[in-house]
Structures are given as C-alpha cells and as structure tokens.
Amino acid sequence: MQTRTVRTERGVTINLRANERKRELIDRAAEAVGKNRSEFMLDAACREATSVLLDQRLFLVDEKTFKQFTAALDKPPSDNPRLRRLLSTKAPWDR
C-alpha cells in the first residue's frame, strides 16, 4: 500500500490506496459509529499506534537512568491507607 503526504492549511492529508472491498468495509463501519471515513480511519490508526507504543517491552536508557529506575523498584512501597482499605473490601459480586 503506497502513501503520499500533502500539507494543507488544516493539517496533513494522508492518502491511502485500498481496493473497493476494503473501502466499503471501512465505510460501513464508519457509518455504524456515526463517523466519516477519514475520522474512522484516523481514530483506528491512532488507537493502534498507541497500542503499539504502549506494548513496547525494550527500553534503552543510560546507566544513570537505569540505576535510578532500579533504585525506585527496590525501594519498599510507601504506606497507603486508602489502597489498603480498598484491597481489604469485598468485591460487589462477592457480597
């Protein structure tokens, strides 16, 4: 799939090529949620991009940052009475 970027006054336009079957599928889904094709595709792409970025498991940091990170992990948790109370409360479905 080839993409082309064109700058406009309102932002950046992203052109995508899709076959008719895929376009119709996207159009039906967009209509089902009350959006136009562009809004639907941009929302879907942003959701997927966020998911990909949040799912990263490898982070490269310098030695100083790594030491700060491991020190924070090794530090005992601070007392949190509200959290302690929440965790000791029965769940609504267990009542």
C-alpha positions in Angstrom: 0.0 0.0 0.0 1.5 3.3 -1.0 1.1 6.5 1.0 1.6 10.1 0.0 1.6 13.1 2.3 0.2 16.5 1.3 0.3 19.6 3.6 -2.9 21.6 3.8 -4.0 24.5 5.9 -5.9 22.3 8.4 -3.2 19.8 8.8 -1.6 17.0 6.9 -3.5 14.9 4.4 -2.6 11.2 4.2 -3.7 9.4 1.0 -4.1 5.7 1.1 -4.9 3.2 -1.7 -7.4 0.5 -0.9 -9.4 -1.9 -3.0 -13.1 -1.3 -3.3 -13.9 -4.2 -0.9 -11.8 -2.8 1.9 -13.1 0.8 1.3 -16.7 -0.4 1.5 -16.0 -2.3 4.7 -14.4 0.8 6.2 -17.3 2.9 5.1 -19.9 0.6 6.6 -18.1 0.5 9.9 -17.6 4.3 9.9 -21.3 4.8 9.3 -22.2 2.3 12.1 -20.4 4.6 14.6 -21.6 7.9 13.1 -18.2 9.0 11.6 -17.0 9.7 8.2 -14.3 7.6 6.6 -11.4 9.9 7.5 -12.5 10.3 11.1 -12.9 6.5 11.4 -9.6 5.6 9.8 -7.7 8.3 11.8 -9.2 7.1 15.1 -8.5 3.4 14.3 -4.9 4.2 13.3 -4.3 6.3 16.4 -5.7 3.6 18.6 -3.4 1.0 17.0 -0.4 3.4 17.2 -1.0 4.0 20.9 -1.3 0.2 21.5 2.0 -0.5 19.7 3.9 2.2 21.6 2.4 1.1 25.0 3.3 -2.5 24.3 7.0 -1.9 24.0 9.0 -4.1 26.2 12.5 -2.9 25.5 13.7 0.4 26.7 17.2 1.6 26.2 18.4 4.0 28.8 21.8 5.3 30.0 23.5 3.9 33.1 22.4 6.8 35.4 18.7 6.4 34.4 18.9 2.6 34.8 20.3 3.0 38.4 17.5 5.4 39.3 14.9 3.1 37.9 16.2 0.0 39.7 16.5 2.0 42.9 12.9 3.0 42.6 11.9 -0.6 42.1 13.9 -1.8 45.1 12.5 0.9 47.4 9.8 -0.5 49.7 6.3 0.8 48.9 5.1 3.7 51.0 2.1 3.2 53.3 -1.2 3.9 51.5 -4.2 3.5 53.9 -6.7 4.2 51.1 -5.2 1.4 48.9 -5.0 -1.0 51.9 -8.7 -0.3 52.7 -9.7 -0.8 49.0 -7.8 -4.1 48.8 -9.5 -5.4 52.0 -13.0 -4.5 50.8 -15.1 -7.3 49.4 -15.9 -7.1 45.7 -19.6 -6.3 45.0 -20.0 -9.6 43.2 -18.7 -11.5 46.4 -21.2 -9.9 48.8 
